């Protein structure tokens, strides 16, 4: 009588993972026979393929020449970076069902085992959990098999050699593994040949062998093989950390030069990013676009909506405008989208308050303005950390939750800067401005305050040296105005810098 186990495990096995990782980003190729080649030309060999290619006779280790002889089989190159990104997506998807996850390894596949002990109140009985788990993985773009068992290794082995969903009752582990091939316990070549000579081809045959005689002939490792075949092997769970990273990557088989073709792929990548962020009740705050170009440096641009958004069409429109404003200068070999998640702010609208424009319209308008006048001329003006008069820079426009400051009702004088400053002809008496001409108009100085000398950045090309005067002047019509003029000591010219209102 075996001891009852309180543990419960769910194993996920994604077969032919190199092919699945690429087809996930290329939905237009899912219905076609696909063969993935690995290696250096001309010694490339088939490492993965889909079901349609298997039906046409594609097998592992075929050469490129042999594959090309098969009619209508699409040949793609393996992408380790794409597989790495797809693994992160799969790990992120299953982490919603359990925080305790261990990765299992098999040839050309991706597998994980979840510790789902005590999750019945959240997800229901094991069969219901397996259905929900597989549905979530399929929605993420993967084809997997799921096995639930009270034994870790039984769930892992059965998931690798079964299809769909399998729920193994307790004490039925050995029966469920009876038809699994003997090589599932990862034998070396010598021991595998020995078992074949003995006529042992399945785990059911291995489980019926006497333990003492088997250990005497093959050593202590035979005890572990027997325990695996009988579903009684013990395992120390080694969980991994699931790091949340919104990243999608695809390597293009043929270089892309047309932006329309690239946007077709980018739309699918944005959909995946939005879906992954929405699963955590988040939106996309920024999207960084990275492209590897043919014989050119890496192309990198950033898309920053005014507020985090989960609107797929809106984000795709921003990507289209960014690419149109800053097109790549060479053919594109790979595309990577890296997003940062954020929470979309909620604003309580008044019952009789007028409806404000959608933030997405503002972002699209800003993107179009940047394409027309340049990135450095659109945004919010921010004062520079310098004593130079009128120095500012343009920063990306963003919406904050900070409330506006209360304005003082006291009447104050304001300074209206001239952009750019206008050149003047100035008459100087006793080292003070006495009068000046601004075009055809003449102004006589009534009161002069100054000079105030400012200078800085003598170590760079942005050096300045100004002598400023605050003046009260009268024009030929008898009007009195206040103004600020400056003498540029470096260029030896007078400038009308501002007017006082």
DOMI-806578 format. One record per residue (C-alpha): residue number from 0; residue in three letters; y, z, x. Coordinates in Angstrom, 2 decimals. Layout:
% residues N
<pt NUM, ALA, <Y, Z, X>>
...
% end
This chain:
% residues 501
<pt 0, UNK, <0.00, 0.00, 0.00>>
<pt 1, UNK, <3.26, -1.10, 1.57>>
<pt 2, UNK, <6.35, 1.06, 1.46>>
<pt 3, UNK, <9.04, -0.03, -0.96>>
<pt 4, UNK, <12.21, -1.35, 0.66>>
<pt 5, UNK, <15.69, -0.61, -0.59>>
<pt 6, UNK, <17.21, -3.48, 1.37>>
<pt 7, UNK, <17.97, -6.85, -0.17>>
<pt 8, UNK, <18.96, -10.01, 1.70>>
<pt 9, UNK, <20.21, -13.47, 0.74>>
<pt 10, UNK, <19.65, -16.24, 3.30>>
<pt 11, UNK, <21.69, -19.46, 3.32>>
<pt 12, UNK, <20.46, -22.52, 5.18>>
<pt 13, UNK, <22.56, -25.69, 5.57>>
<pt 14, UNK, <20.29, -28.41, 6.92>>
<pt 15, UNK, <21.58, -31.37, 8.95>>
<pt 16, UNK, <24.84, -29.52, 9.53>>
<pt 17, UNK, <26.43, -32.13, 11.89>>
<pt 18, UNK, <26.21, -34.68, 9.09>>
<pt 19, UNK, <27.37, -32.24, 6.41>>
<pt 20, UNK, <30.40, -31.17, 8.45>>
<pt 21, UNK, <31.62, -34.77, 8.69>>
<pt 22, UNK, <30.74, -35.83, 5.13>>
<pt 23, UNK, <32.58, -32.80, 3.77>>
<pt 24, UNK, <35.82, -34.37, 5.03>>
<pt 25, UNK, <34.77, -37.93, 4.09>>
<pt 26, UNK, <33.80, -37.89, 0.40>>
<pt 27, UNK, <33.95, -41.70, 0.37>>
<pt 28, UNK, <30.84, -41.79, 2.60>>
<pt 29, UNK, <28.64, -39.29, 0.75>>
<pt 30, UNK, <26.80, -41.93, -1.26>>
<pt 31, UNK, <26.06, -44.07, 1.82>>
<pt 32, UNK, <23.30, -43.67, 4.45>>
<pt 33, UNK, <24.83, -41.87, 7.43>>
<pt 34, UNK, <23.41, -41.32, 10.94>>
<pt 35, UNK, <25.14, -39.02, 13.43>>
<pt 36, UNK, <24.76, -39.87, 17.13>>
<pt 37, UNK, <25.10, -37.40, 19.99>>
<pt 38, UNK, <25.32, -38.04, 23.71>>
<pt 39, UNK, <27.11, -40.34, 26.13>>
<pt 40, UNK, <27.01, -44.09, 25.60>>
<pt 41, UNK, <24.77, -46.02, 25.96>>
<pt 42, UNK, <22.23, -43.16, 25.78>>
<pt 43, UNK, <23.28, -41.88, 22.35>>
<pt 44, UNK, <20.56, -40.55, 20.08>>
<pt 45, UNK, <20.40, -39.60, 16.41>>
<pt 46, UNK, <20.89, -35.86, 16.00>>
<pt 47, UNK, <21.49, -35.65, 12.24>>
<pt 48, UNK, <21.42, -37.80, 9.09>>
<pt 49, UNK, <21.62, -37.52, 5.32>>
<pt 50, UNK, <18.98, -38.12, 2.65>>
<pt 51, UNK, <19.98, -41.72, 2.06>>
<pt 52, UNK, <19.46, -42.49, 5.75>>
<pt 53, UNK, <16.06, -40.72, 5.73>>
<pt 54, UNK, <14.93, -42.96, 2.89>>
<pt 55, UNK, <15.78, -45.99, 5.04>>
<pt 56, UNK, <13.57, -44.77, 7.88>>
<pt 57, UNK, <16.10, -43.01, 10.13>>
<pt 58, UNK, <14.51, -40.26, 12.22>>
<pt 59, UNK, <15.82, -37.94, 14.88>>
<pt 60, UNK, <16.12, -39.21, 18.49>>
<pt 61, UNK, <16.49, -42.87, 17.51>>
<pt 62, UNK, <18.82, -44.84, 19.78>>
<pt 63, UNK, <21.99, -46.54, 18.62>>
<pt 64, UNK, <20.35, -49.96, 18.96>>
<pt 65, UNK, <17.44, -48.92, 16.75>>
<pt 66, UNK, <19.78, -47.50, 14.11>>
<pt 67, UNK, <21.96, -50.60, 14.05>>
<pt 68, UNK, <18.89, -52.69, 13.30>>
<pt 69, UNK, <18.50, -50.79, 10.00>>
<pt 70, UNK, <20.50, -52.49, 7.26>>
<pt 71, UNK, <23.63, -50.78, 5.82>>
<pt 72, UNK, <23.45, -47.54, 7.80>>
<pt 73, UNK, <26.85, -46.11, 8.80>>
<pt 74, UNK, <26.86, -44.77, 12.36>>
<pt 75, UNK, <29.21, -41.88, 13.28>>
<pt 76, UNK, <29.67, -39.78, 16.40>>
<pt 77, UNK, <29.07, -36.07, 16.44>>
<pt 78, UNK, <32.15, -33.82, 16.43>>
<pt 79, UNK, <31.68, -30.27, 17.72>>
<pt 80, UNK, <35.23, -29.34, 16.67>>
<pt 81, UNK, <34.57, -30.50, 13.11>>
<pt 82, UNK, <31.34, -28.49, 13.00>>
<pt 83, UNK, <33.15, -25.42, 14.27>>
<pt 84, UNK, <35.78, -25.72, 11.55>>
<pt 85, UNK, <33.11, -26.31, 8.88>>
<pt 86, UNK, <31.18, -23.25, 10.04>>
<pt 87, UNK, <34.31, -21.13, 9.61>>
<pt 88, UNK, <34.77, -22.47, 6.08>>
<pt 89, UNK, <31.14, -21.70, 5.15>>
<pt 90, UNK, <31.38, -18.21, 6.65>>
<pt 91, UNK, <34.61, -17.58, 4.76>>
<pt 92, UNK, <33.04, -18.73, 1.50>>
<pt 93, UNK, <30.00, -16.43, 1.66>>
<pt 94, UNK, <32.05, -13.44, 2.84>>
<pt 95, UNK, <33.29, -13.06, -0.77>>
<pt 96, UNK, <29.79, -11.88, -1.71>>
<pt 97, UNK, <29.11, -9.44, 1.14>>
<pt 98, UNK, <30.99, -8.21, 4.22>>
<pt 99, UNK, <27.72, -7.76, 6.14>>
<pt 100, UNK, <26.67, -11.18, 7.45>>
<pt 101, UNK, <24.39, -12.15, 10.32>>
<pt 102, UNK, <24.21, -15.66, 11.69>>
<pt 103, UNK, <20.81, -17.27, 12.21>>
<pt 104, UNK, <20.14, -20.21, 14.46>>
<pt 105, UNK, <17.95, -23.26, 13.93>>
<pt 106, UNK, <18.02, -26.79, 15.26>>
<pt 107, UNK, <20.81, -28.94, 13.76>>
<pt 108, UNK, <21.48, -26.46, 10.96>>
<pt 109, UNK, <23.78, -23.60, 10.08>>
<pt 110, UNK, <22.35, -20.43, 8.60>>
<pt 111, UNK, <23.51, -16.98, 7.56>>
<pt 112, UNK, <21.83, -13.93, 6.06>>
<pt 113, UNK, <23.83, -11.60, 3.81>>
<pt 114, UNK, <23.01, -7.96, 3.20>>
<pt 115, UNK, <23.43, -7.81, -0.59>>
<pt 116, UNK, <22.01, -4.33, -1.07>>
<pt 117, UNK, <23.81, -2.59, -3.94>>
<pt 118, UNK, <25.75, -5.64, -5.17>>
<pt 119, UNK, <24.01, -5.81, -8.56>>
<pt 120, UNK, <26.95, -4.22, -10.37>>
<pt 121, UNK, <29.33, -6.84, -8.95>>
<pt 122, UNK, <27.29, -10.02, -9.16>>
<pt 123, UNK, <24.34, -9.18, -11.40>>
<pt 124, UNK, <20.61, -9.39, -10.56>>
<pt 125, UNK, <19.43, -11.33, -7.47>>
<pt 126, UNK, <18.81, -14.57, -9.37>>
<pt 127, UNK, <22.34, -14.53, -10.84>>
<pt 128, UNK, <23.88, -13.73, -7.46>>
<pt 129, UNK, <21.96, -16.60, -5.84>>
<pt 130, UNK, <23.24, -19.03, -8.50>>
<pt 131, UNK, <26.84, -17.91, -8.05>>
<pt 132, UNK, <26.53, -17.97, -4.27>>
<pt 133, UNK, <25.12, -21.49, -4.16>>
<pt 134, UNK, <27.70, -22.75, -6.67>>
<pt 135, UNK, <30.54, -21.37, -4.52>>
<pt 136, UNK, <29.10, -23.03, -1.42>>
<pt 137, UNK, <28.66, -26.36, -3.19>>
<pt 138, UNK, <32.28, -26.25, -4.36>>
<pt 139, UNK, <33.26, -25.83, -0.70>>
<pt 140, UNK, <31.48, -29.12, 0.09>>
<pt 141, UNK, <28.09, -28.00, 1.49>>
<pt 142, UNK, <24.49, -28.58, 0.43>>
<pt 143, UNK, <22.42, -25.45, 1.06>>
<pt 144, UNK, <19.26, -23.63, 0.08>>
<pt 145, UNK, <19.38, -19.93, -0.88>>
<pt 146, UNK, <16.52, -17.41, -0.68>>
<pt 147, UNK, <16.65, -13.77, -1.78>>
<pt 148, UNK, <14.07, -11.31, -0.41>>
<pt 149, UNK, <13.69, -7.66, 0.52>>
<pt 150, UNK, <12.65, -8.74, 4.04>>
<pt 151, UNK, <15.20, -10.25, 6.40>>
<pt 152, UNK, <12.92, -12.69, 8.21>>
<pt 153, UNK, <11.14, -13.75, 5.04>>
<pt 154, UNK, <14.46, -14.76, 3.49>>
<pt 155, UNK, <15.50, -16.57, 6.67>>
<pt 156, UNK, <12.25, -18.55, 7.08>>
<pt 157, UNK, <11.86, -19.44, 3.41>>
<pt 158, UNK, <15.47, -20.67, 3.15>>
<pt 159, UNK, <14.84, -23.03, 6.06>>
<pt 160, UNK, <11.75, -24.62, 4.50>>
<pt 161, UNK, <12.61, -24.48, 0.79>>
<pt 162, UNK, <15.10, -26.29, -1.42>>
<pt 163, UNK, <17.42, -24.92, -4.06>>
<pt 164, UNK, <17.16, -21.24, -4.97>>
<pt 165, UNK, <14.18, -19.00, -4.30>>
<pt 166, UNK, <13.92, -15.34, -5.34>>
<pt 167, UNK, <10.92, -13.57, -3.77>>
<pt 168, UNK, <9.69, -10.42, -5.55>>
<pt 169, UNK, <8.81, -7.42, -3.43>>
<pt 170, UNK, <5.21, -7.40, -2.10>>
<pt 171, UNK, <5.07, -11.19, -2.61>>
<pt 172, UNK, <6.49, -12.12, 0.79>>
<pt 173, UNK, <3.18, -13.24, 2.32>>
<pt 174, UNK, <2.32, -15.41, -0.68>>
<pt 175, UNK, <5.72, -17.11, -0.62>>
<pt 176, UNK, <5.33, -17.96, 3.09>>
<pt 177, UNK, <1.74, -19.19, 2.83>>
<pt 178, UNK, <2.65, -22.90, 2.83>>
<pt 179, UNK, <5.35, -22.72, 5.51>>
<pt 180, UNK, <4.41, -24.57, 8.74>>
<pt 181, UNK, <3.24, -22.47, 11.69>>
<pt 182, UNK, <6.11, -23.61, 13.93>>
<pt 183, UNK, <8.56, -21.63, 11.77>>
<pt 184, UNK, <7.88, -18.54, 13.93>>
<pt 185, UNK, <9.26, -20.49, 16.92>>
<pt 186, UNK, <6.17, -20.80, 19.08>>
<pt 187, UNK, <6.24, -22.28, 22.56>>
<pt 188, UNK, <4.33, -25.50, 23.16>>
<pt 189, UNK, <1.26, -23.86, 24.69>>
<pt 190, UNK, <0.70, -21.41, 21.83>>
<pt 191, UNK, <1.44, -24.07, 19.23>>
<pt 192, UNK, <-1.28, -26.29, 20.68>>
<pt 193, UNK, <-3.66, -23.34, 20.67>>
<pt 194, UNK, <-3.09, -22.65, 16.98>>
<pt 195, UNK, <-3.51, -26.34, 16.12>>
<pt 196, UNK, <-6.82, -26.41, 17.99>>
<pt 197, UNK, <-7.93, -23.37, 15.97>>
<pt 198, UNK, <-7.00, -25.18, 12.75>>
<pt 199, UNK, <-4.11, -22.83, 11.94>>
<pt 200, UNK, <-1.28, -24.94, 10.52>>
<pt 201, UNK, <0.56, -22.64, 8.08>>
<pt 202, UNK, <1.72, -19.04, 7.99>>
<pt 203, UNK, <-0.88, -18.38, 5.31>>
<pt 204, UNK, <-3.61, -19.29, 7.81>>
<pt 205, UNK, <-1.99, -17.09, 10.45>>
<pt 206, UNK, <-1.66, -14.09, 8.10>>
<pt 207, UNK, <-5.46, -14.04, 7.48>>
<pt 208, UNK, <-6.35, -13.73, 11.16>>
<pt 209, UNK, <-7.57, -10.34, 12.49>>
<pt 210, UNK, <-4.78, -8.54, 14.31>>
<pt 211, UNK, <-6.74, -6.90, 17.15>>
<pt 212, UNK, <-8.58, -10.06, 18.21>>
<pt 213, UNK, <-5.41, -12.14, 18.05>>
<pt 214, UNK, <-3.46, -9.66, 20.20>>
<pt 215, UNK, <-6.34, -9.50, 22.69>>
<pt 216, UNK, <-6.25, -13.26, 23.19>>
<pt 217, UNK, <-2.51, -14.02, 22.94>>
<pt 218, UNK, <-0.77, -10.78, 23.89>>
<pt 219, UNK, <1.73, -8.52, 22.12>>
<pt 220, UNK, <3.83, -11.41, 20.84>>
<pt 221, UNK, <1.00, -12.24, 18.46>>
<pt 222, UNK, <1.69, -8.96, 16.62>>
<pt 223, UNK, <5.23, -10.13, 15.80>>
<pt 224, UNK, <3.91, -13.50, 14.63>>
<pt 225, UNK, <1.50, -11.77, 12.29>>
<pt 226, UNK, <4.23, -9.54, 10.89>>
<pt 227, UNK, <6.44, -12.57, 10.27>>
<pt 228, UNK, <3.63, -14.42, 8.51>>
<pt 229, UNK, <2.87, -11.40, 6.32>>
<pt 230, UNK, <6.53, -10.75, 5.49>>
<pt 231, UNK, <6.46, -7.32, 7.14>>
<pt 232, UNK, <8.57, -7.85, 10.26>>
<pt 233, UNK, <11.31, -5.29, 10.90>>
<pt 234, UNK, <14.80, -6.39, 11.84>>
<pt 235, UNK, <17.94, -4.63, 13.04>>
<pt 236, UNK, <20.86, -6.18, 11.20>>
<pt 237, UNK, <23.62, -7.44, 13.50>>
<pt 238, UNK, <26.68, -8.30, 11.38>>
<pt 239, UNK, <29.42, -10.59, 12.61>>
<pt 240, UNK, <33.14, -10.52, 11.87>>
<pt 241, UNK, <34.35, -13.21, 9.47>>
<pt 242, UNK, <37.85, -14.15, 10.65>>
<pt 243, UNK, <40.08, -15.73, 8.02>>
<pt 244, UNK, <41.55, -18.96, 9.40>>
<pt 245, UNK, <42.89, -21.81, 7.31>>
<pt 246, UNK, <41.99, -24.78, 9.47>>
<pt 247, UNK, <40.59, -28.24, 8.73>>
<pt 248, UNK, <39.68, -30.78, 11.42>>
<pt 249, UNK, <38.26, -34.28, 11.45>>
<pt 250, UNK, <37.66, -36.75, 14.27>>
<pt 251, UNK, <38.13, -40.35, 13.19>>
<pt 252, UNK, <35.39, -42.81, 14.10>>
<pt 253, UNK, <37.87, -45.70, 14.25>>
<pt 254, UNK, <41.47, -45.23, 15.34>>
<pt 255, UNK, <43.88, -45.12, 12.40>>
<pt 256, UNK, <47.24, -46.86, 12.61>>
<pt 257, UNK, <48.22, -47.05, 8.93>>
<pt 258, UNK, <49.70, -43.86, 7.44>>
<pt 259, UNK, <48.28, -44.68, 3.99>>
<pt 260, UNK, <44.73, -44.43, 5.35>>
<pt 261, UNK, <45.58, -41.16, 7.08>>
<pt 262, UNK, <47.10, -39.67, 3.91>>
<pt 263, UNK, <43.88, -40.43, 2.03>>
<pt 264, UNK, <42.04, -38.14, 4.45>>
<pt 265, UNK, <44.91, -35.63, 4.55>>
<pt 266, UNK, <44.83, -35.27, 0.76>>
<pt 267, UNK, <41.24, -34.04, 0.88>>
<pt 268, UNK, <42.08, -31.62, 3.70>>
<pt 269, UNK, <45.04, -30.19, 1.77>>
<pt 270, UNK, <42.83, -29.73, -1.30>>
<pt 271, UNK, <40.38, -27.72, 0.79>>
<pt 272, UNK, <43.14, -25.56, 2.28>>
<pt 273, UNK, <44.68, -24.84, -1.13>>
<pt 274, UNK, <41.29, -23.97, -2.65>>
<pt 275, UNK, <40.44, -21.61, 0.20>>
<pt 276, UNK, <43.81, -19.87, -0.03>>
<pt 277, UNK, <43.60, -19.64, -3.83>>
<pt 278, UNK, <40.25, -17.86, -3.52>>
<pt 279, UNK, <42.21, -14.98, -1.94>>
<pt 280, UNK, <45.10, -15.24, -4.42>>
<pt 281, UNK, <47.30, -16.78, -1.71>>
<pt 282, UNK, <49.40, -19.89, -1.27>>
<pt 283, UNK, <50.27, -22.03, 1.74>>
<pt 284, UNK, <53.44, -20.93, 3.56>>
<pt 285, UNK, <53.29, -23.42, 6.44>>
<pt 286, UNK, <51.09, -26.34, 7.46>>
<pt 287, UNK, <50.93, -27.40, 11.10>>
<pt 288, UNK, <49.86, -31.00, 11.63>>
<pt 289, UNK, <48.20, -31.86, 14.94>>
<pt 290, UNK, <47.04, -35.35, 15.88>>
<pt 291, UNK, <45.34, -36.60, 18.98>>
<pt 292, UNK, <46.77, -40.01, 19.81>>
<pt 293, UNK, <45.31, -42.84, 21.84>>
<pt 294, UNK, <46.59, -42.40, 25.43>>
<pt 295, UNK, <49.55, -40.33, 24.22>>
<pt 296, UNK, <50.42, -36.59, 24.15>>
<pt 297, UNK, <49.31, -34.53, 21.16>>
<pt 298, UNK, <51.46, -35.11, 18.09>>
<pt 299, UNK, <52.53, -31.86, 16.41>>
<pt 300, UNK, <54.73, -31.28, 13.37>>
<pt 301, UNK, <55.20, -28.37, 10.95>>
<pt 302, UNK, <55.72, -28.41, 7.19>>
<pt 303, UNK, <57.47, -25.33, 5.80>>
<pt 304, UNK, <58.12, -25.18, 2.04>>
<pt 305, UNK, <61.00, -22.99, 0.90>>
<pt 306, UNK, <58.47, -20.67, -0.74>>
<pt 307, UNK, <54.64, -20.58, -0.40>>
<pt 308, UNK, <53.05, -23.18, -2.66>>
<pt 309, UNK, <49.62, -24.11, -3.99>>
<pt 310, UNK, <50.70, -27.42, -5.53>>
<pt 311, UNK, <48.45, -30.04, -3.92>>
<pt 312, UNK, <50.56, -33.05, -4.92>>
<pt 313, UNK, <53.75, -31.39, -3.70>>
<pt 314, UNK, <52.27, -30.48, -0.31>>
<pt 315, UNK, <50.87, -34.00, 0.08>>
<pt 316, UNK, <54.32, -35.41, -0.70>>
<pt 317, UNK, <55.86, -33.23, 2.03>>
<pt 318, UNK, <53.20, -34.47, 4.45>>
<pt 319, UNK, <53.95, -38.07, 3.50>>
<pt 320, UNK, <57.72, -37.61, 4.01>>
<pt 321, UNK, <57.18, -35.86, 7.34>>
<pt 322, UNK, <54.94, -38.64, 8.61>>
<pt 323, UNK, <57.37, -41.30, 7.40>>
<pt 324, UNK, <60.31, -39.57, 9.11>>
<pt 325, UNK, <58.43, -38.97, 12.37>>
<pt 326, UNK, <55.64, -41.57, 12.60>>
<pt 327, UNK, <53.10, -41.24, 15.45>>
<pt 328, UNK, <53.73, -43.60, 18.33>>
<pt 329, UNK, <50.09, -44.58, 18.84>>
<pt 330, UNK, <46.78, -44.87, 17.02>>
<pt 331, UNK, <45.38, -41.58, 15.68>>
<pt 332, UNK, <41.97, -40.39, 16.89>>
<pt 333, UNK, <41.74, -36.97, 15.18>>
<pt 334, UNK, <43.62, -34.95, 12.57>>
<pt 335, UNK, <43.92, -31.16, 12.33>>
<pt 336, UNK, <45.70, -29.15, 9.63>>
<pt 337, UNK, <46.31, -25.44, 10.30>>
<pt 338, UNK, <47.88, -23.45, 7.48>>
<pt 339, UNK, <49.38, -20.00, 7.27>>
<pt 340, UNK, <48.88, -18.18, 3.99>>
<pt 341, UNK, <51.59, -16.36, 2.08>>
<pt 342, UNK, <52.21, -14.80, -1.29>>
<pt 343, UNK, <54.36, -16.71, -3.73>>
<pt 344, UNK, <57.24, -14.56, -4.97>>
<pt 345, UNK, <57.62, -13.99, -8.70>>
<pt 346, UNK, <61.06, -13.92, -10.30>>
<pt 347, UNK, <61.68, -12.35, -13.70>>
<pt 348, UNK, <63.83, -14.78, -15.67>>
<pt 349, UNK, <66.31, -13.62, -18.28>>
<pt 350, UNK, <65.81, -14.58, -21.91>>
<pt 351, UNK, <69.11, -16.47, -22.10>>
<pt 352, UNK, <69.43, -17.38, -18.41>>
<pt 353, UNK, <69.57, -21.10, -17.62>>
<pt 354, UNK, <66.48, -22.63, -16.11>>
<pt 355, UNK, <66.74, -23.06, -12.34>>
<pt 356, UNK, <65.42, -26.14, -10.50>>
<pt 357, UNK, <61.86, -26.08, -9.21>>
<pt 358, UNK, <61.63, -25.02, -5.52>>
<pt 359, UNK, <59.43, -28.05, -4.86>>
<pt 360, UNK, <62.33, -30.35, -5.76>>
<pt 361, UNK, <64.48, -28.60, -3.18>>
<pt 362, UNK, <61.83, -29.10, -0.47>>
<pt 363, UNK, <61.40, -32.79, -1.28>>
<pt 364, UNK, <65.18, -33.30, -1.27>>
<pt 365, UNK, <65.51, -31.52, 2.08>>
<pt 366, UNK, <62.69, -33.62, 3.54>>
<pt 367, UNK, <64.40, -36.83, 2.44>>
<pt 368, UNK, <67.75, -35.67, 3.84>>
<pt 369, UNK, <66.09, -34.90, 7.19>>
<pt 370, UNK, <64.68, -38.41, 7.26>>
<pt 371, UNK, <68.17, -39.80, 6.73>>
<pt 372, UNK, <70.39, -37.63, 8.97>>
<pt 373, UNK, <67.94, -35.84, 11.30>>
<pt 374, UNK, <66.21, -32.46, 11.40>>
<pt 375, UNK, <69.03, -30.73, 13.26>>
<pt 376, UNK, <71.58, -31.52, 10.53>>
<pt 377, UNK, <69.82, -30.04, 7.51>>
<pt 378, UNK, <69.29, -26.33, 6.88>>
<pt 379, UNK, <71.27, -23.10, 6.98>>
<pt 380, UNK, <74.13, -22.52, 9.41>>
<pt 381, UNK, <73.55, -19.50, 11.66>>
<pt 382, UNK, <76.08, -18.14, 14.13>>
<pt 383, UNK, <75.06, -18.42, 17.76>>
<pt 384, UNK, <74.96, -15.35, 20.00>>
<pt 385, UNK, <78.01, -16.35, 22.01>>
<pt 386, UNK, <81.77, -15.71, 22.18>>
<pt 387, UNK, <82.52, -19.40, 21.88>>
<pt 388, UNK, <84.66, -20.03, 18.83>>
<pt 389, UNK, <82.91, -21.90, 15.99>>
<pt 390, UNK, <79.54, -22.07, 17.72>>
<pt 391, UNK, <76.60, -22.22, 15.30>>
<pt 392, UNK, <73.12, -23.69, 14.93>>
<pt 393, UNK, <71.07, -25.05, 12.05>>
<pt 394, UNK, <67.91, -23.23, 11.00>>
<pt 395, UNK, <65.22, -24.12, 8.50>>
<pt 396, UNK, <66.28, -23.35, 4.96>>
<pt 397, UNK, <64.27, -20.57, 3.32>>
<pt 398, UNK, <64.50, -18.43, 0.22>>
<pt 399, UNK, <64.50, -14.66, 0.73>>
<pt 400, UNK, <64.26, -11.76, -1.69>>
<pt 401, UNK, <67.34, -10.03, -0.28>>
<pt 402, UNK, <69.96, -9.32, -2.89>>
<pt 403, UNK, <73.45, -10.68, -2.33>>
<pt 404, UNK, <76.05, -8.29, -0.98>>
<pt 405, UNK, <78.84, -7.10, -3.23>>
<pt 406, UNK, <82.06, -8.93, -2.44>>
<pt 407, UNK, <85.22, -6.97, -1.78>>
<pt 408, UNK, <87.92, -7.75, -4.34>>
<pt 409, UNK, <90.70, -7.25, -1.77>>
<pt 410, UNK, <92.65, -10.45, -1.08>>
<pt 411, UNK, <92.19, -11.47, 2.54>>
<pt 412, UNK, <93.38, -14.37, 4.66>>
<pt 413, UNK, <90.82, -17.07, 5.47>>
<pt 414, UNK, <90.51, -19.46, 8.39>>
<pt 415, UNK, <89.61, -23.09, 7.66>>
<pt 416, UNK, <88.16, -24.75, 10.75>>
<pt 417, UNK, <88.79, -28.40, 11.53>>
<pt 418, UNK, <85.58, -30.30, 12.21>>
<pt 419, UNK, <86.15, -31.87, 14.67>>
<pt 420, UNK, <89.44, -30.42, 16.05>>
<pt 421, UNK, <92.32, -32.91, 15.87>>
<pt 422, UNK, <94.21, -33.86, 19.06>>
<pt 423, UNK, <97.93, -32.94, 19.15>>
<pt 424, UNK, <101.06, -33.80, 21.12>>
<pt 425, UNK, <102.66, -30.43, 21.95>>
<pt 426, UNK, <106.07, -29.63, 23.42>>
<pt 427, UNK, <106.06, -26.43, 25.50>>
<pt 428, UNK, <109.20, -24.36, 26.18>>
<pt 429, UNK, <109.02, -21.22, 28.34>>
<pt 430, UNK, <105.21, -21.56, 28.47>>
<pt 431, UNK, <105.02, -21.39, 24.66>>
<pt 432, UNK, <104.43, -24.16, 22.11>>
<pt 433, UNK, <107.78, -25.15, 20.59>>
<pt 434, UNK, <106.73, -28.08, 18.41>>
<pt 435, UNK, <103.88, -30.55, 18.00>>
<pt 436, UNK, <103.02, -33.80, 16.30>>
<pt 437, UNK, <99.93, -34.36, 14.16>>
<pt 438, UNK, <99.92, -38.09, 13.69>>
<pt 439, UNK, <103.24, -39.08, 12.12>>
<pt 440, UNK, <104.12, -35.50, 11.03>>
<pt 441, UNK, <106.24, -33.21, 13.20>>
<pt 442, UNK, <105.96, -29.42, 13.07>>
<pt 443, UNK, <108.45, -26.92, 14.53>>
<pt 444, UNK, <107.12, -23.56, 15.67>>
<pt 445, UNK, <108.82, -20.57, 14.01>>
<pt 446, UNK, <106.62, -17.76, 15.31>>
<pt 447, UNK, <103.97, -17.96, 18.08>>
<pt 448, UNK, <101.34, -15.31, 18.79>>
<pt 449, UNK, <99.33, -15.59, 21.99>>
<pt 450, UNK, <97.97, -16.80, 24.20>>
<pt 451, UNK, <94.36, -15.60, 23.86>>
<pt 452, UNK, <92.21, -16.93, 26.67>>
<pt 453, UNK, <88.47, -17.41, 26.14>>
<pt 454, UNK, <85.93, -18.95, 28.50>>
<pt 455, UNK, <82.25, -18.88, 29.17>>
<pt 456, UNK, <79.03, -20.70, 30.14>>
<pt 457, UNK, <80.51, -21.61, 33.50>>
<pt 458, UNK, <76.95, -21.99, 34.81>>
<pt 459, UNK, <76.01, -24.83, 32.42>>
<pt 460, UNK, <77.28, -28.10, 31.00>>
<pt 461, UNK, <78.49, -26.22, 27.89>>
<pt 462, UNK, <81.30, -24.52, 29.82>>
<pt 463, UNK, <84.55, -23.92, 27.91>>
<pt 464, UNK, <87.98, -22.57, 28.83>>
<pt 465, UNK, <90.49, -22.33, 25.98>>
<pt 466, UNK, <94.00, -20.95, 25.49>>
<pt 467, UNK, <94.50, -20.19, 21.78>>
<pt 468, UNK, <97.77, -19.72, 19.85>>
<pt 469, UNK, <98.35, -18.51, 16.29>>
<pt 470, UNK, <101.45, -20.28, 14.95>>
<pt 471, UNK, <103.68, -20.26, 11.90>>
<pt 472, UNK, <105.22, -23.72, 11.70>>
<pt 473, UNK, <107.51, -25.72, 9.40>>
<pt 474, UNK, <107.08, -29.44, 8.75>>
<pt 475, UNK, <109.74, -32.04, 7.98>>
<pt 476, UNK, <109.43, -31.32, 4.23>>
<pt 477, UNK, <110.30, -27.67, 4.72>>
<pt 478, UNK, <106.79, -26.40, 4.06>>
<pt 479, UNK, <105.58, -23.41, 6.08>>
<pt 480, UNK, <101.94, -23.17, 7.16>>
<pt 481, UNK, <99.86, -21.07, 9.53>>
<pt 482, UNK, <97.59, -22.71, 12.05>>
<pt 483, UNK, <95.53, -22.13, 15.16>>
<pt 484, UNK, <95.94, -24.50, 18.09>>
<pt 485, UNK, <94.14, -24.40, 21.42>>
<pt 486, UNK, <94.71, -25.85, 24.85>>
<pt 487, UNK, <91.52, -27.10, 26.52>>
<pt 488, UNK, <92.14, -26.16, 30.16>>
<pt 489, UNK, <89.15, -28.17, 31.36>>
<pt 490, UNK, <90.15, -31.46, 29.70>>
<pt 491, UNK, <93.92, -30.77, 29.65>>
<pt 492, UNK, <94.56, -31.49, 25.98>>
<pt 493, UNK, <95.84, -29.70, 22.89>>
<pt 494, UNK, <93.76, -29.42, 19.73>>
<pt 495, UNK, <94.44, -28.34, 16.13>>
<pt 496, UNK, <91.47, -25.99, 15.61>>
<pt 497, UNK, <92.08, -24.34, 12.23>>
<pt 498, UNK, <94.45, -23.71, 9.32>>
<pt 499, UNK, <95.14, -20.37, 7.65>>
<pt 500, UNK, <94.85, -20.29, 3.86>>
% end
